[in-house]
Amino acid sequence: MSAALRFKRSIVKQLSRFTPCSESELLELIRVPKKTQEGQYSVSLAQLKASLPDSHALTEQQQNPYTWSEEIAQK
């Protein structure tokens, strides 16, 4: 499995806790992230939110980047 796909799967596991989408649905909705200049994979919260259908929008708390970062860091 490529590093980009592993990164995408880790994002999907986190997102599945906050949306009614299943992990398989999220894998189809979210595009594989691009590499940064430093060689790391990165995806913005705005990109993730844009990938979700309106019916699965994140709540206000989940849109807060600090809350989001803390949630991911705890895993």
C-alpha positions in Angstrom: 0.0 0.0 0.0 1.3 3.4 -0.9 2.1 6.1 1.7 -0.6 8.3 0.2 -3.2 5.5 0.6 -2.1 4.8 4.2 -2.4 8.5 5.0 -5.9 8.6 3.3 -7.0 5.6 5.4 -5.9 7.3 8.6 -7.9 10.4 7.7 -10.9 8.2 6.9 -10.8 6.4 10.3 -10.9 9.8 12.0 -13.7 11.2 9.8 -15.9 8.1 10.2 -16.2 9.0 13.9 -17.7 12.4 13.0 -20.0 11.6 10.1 -22.7 9.1 9.3 -20.6 7.9 6.3 -19.0 4.5 6.5 -15.2 4.1 6.0 -15.8 2.6 2.5 -18.0 5.6 1.5 -15.4 8.1 2.8 -12.6 6.3 0.9 -14.5 6.8 -2.3 -15.3 10.5 -1.5 -11.9 11.7 -0.5 -9.1 12.2 -3.0 -5.6 10.9 -2.3 -3.7 13.8 -0.8 -0.7 15.5 -2.5 2.8 15.5 -1.2 4.1 18.8 0.2 7.5 20.2 -0.7 8.9 18.5 2.5 7.8 15.1 1.1 4.9 14.8 3.6 1.3 14.2 2.8 -1.1 17.0 3.7 -4.8 17.7 3.3 -6.6 20.7 4.7 -9.8 20.5 6.6 -11.4 22.6 3.9 -10.5 19.9 1.3 -12.0 17.2 3.6 -15.2 19.2 4.1 -15.5 19.8 0.4 -15.3 16.0 -0.2 -18.3 15.3 2.0 -21.8 15.5 0.7 -23.9 18.3 2.4 -25.9 15.7 4.3 -22.7 14.6 6.0 -21.3 18.0 6.9 -19.2 18.3 10.0 -20.6 20.0 13.0 -19.3 23.4 14.2 -17.0 21.8 16.7 -15.6 19.4 14.1 -14.8 22.4 11.8 -12.5 23.9 14.5 -9.0 23.1 13.2 -7.6 23.1 16.8 -10.2 20.5 18.0 -9.6 18.5 14.8 -5.8 18.5 15.3 -6.1 17.5 18.9 -8.5 14.6 18.0 -6.0 13.3 15.4 -3.0 13.8 17.7 -4.8 11.6 20.4 -4.9 8.7 18.0 
